[in-house]
Structures are given as structure tokens and as C-alpha cells.
Amino acid sequence: MSNKRIHIPKLKAYYELHDIRCTHCQNKMLAGVQYYAMKTIWVEFSCVGCARGGDVELKEINAILKQFGFNPIRERYVVSK
């Protein structure tokens, strides 16, 4: 596994090895709930240090995980009628 760093500009974070880190305070960002909006599945992230947060499309997170050789996150959401 390489030591490369991948930036996630929409989230103002970067992915390096096993962590998603905040670019502001370098603390870990935790993944929250998946939700469906605007015909897209989103994942909510928030920093444990400075409470900054953001939402990223699930397909973008899965592309990053794929580059590091990890399994993708399965889509789980409830579409209300």
C-alpha cells in the first residue's frame, strides 16, 4: 500500500492511508449517515477536533477507497415516496 495522499476538495480534507483528515486542524473526520438527495447518494463527514463538516458523493469516496485497494461502501438509503 502506498503512502500517497488524496485531497477531497469539496470536504476540505484529505485521505491518507486509513484516515480522512481535516485540512484545518489535521484531526480525524468521521463518516456519518448516508442519504439520498438530488438523485445522488451522499455521505456526511464531520471533524472530531474543530467540528467542520461536509457532504461528499458516495461515488467519490468509493473511488478513493478503490485507489487504496479497499472495498467500496455499499449504498444504503431509504427513498421515501
N, C-alpha and C positions, 0 to 999 in steps of 0.2 A: 504494500500500500504506500502510495507516495505521500509526500508532505506538502502537497500543493494547497493553496488557499483559493477559495472561490467566493467572490463577492456577490451579495444579493442586494442590489441597489435599492429595490423597492422597499426592502425591510431595513435598510441601513445596517446591515450585518454581514458577516462572512462565515463561511463553513470551512473548518479546518479539522481534519481527522474525524473525531467523534462529536464535536461540539459545534453548535451555532452560537457565535459570539456577537455581542453588541459592539458596534464600531465606536460608540460614545464612551463606554466605561469598561469594555472588554470582559464583562460578566457573561454568564451563560444566558441564552434565550431559550425559553421553554415553549414547546408546541402545545397549543390549546385545542379548541374544538374545530372540527371540520364543519363547514356549512356551504350550502348551495345558494348562489346569488348570481344574477345576470348570466345565466346559462353556464356557469363555471363553478368548480369546487374550489373553495378557499380554505387555508389553514391559518389560524390565528396564532401569532407568536408574541411573547412579552419577555422583557429582560427582568431578571431577578434582582438586579442591582439598582437600575435607575427607572424602572417601570415603563420604559419606552416600548412601544408595541407596533405591530403592523400585521398586515394580511398579505399572504403570498398564494399564488395559484398552486394547487397541488401538483400540477404537471411540472412546474418549475422546480419544486422541492424534489420530486422523483427524478428529474434529470440530474440534479446534483448528486443524489444518492447513487444513481447508476454510474456516474463518473468515478465514484469511490468503490464501486463493486458491492454495494448494499442492496438488499431487496427493496422494492418500492413500497410506499404506503398505500394500503388498499383504500379505495373510495368507500366511505360510509357516510351516508347522509340520508335524511328523510325529506322527501319532497311532499309538501302539503298541497292538497288540491283545493 
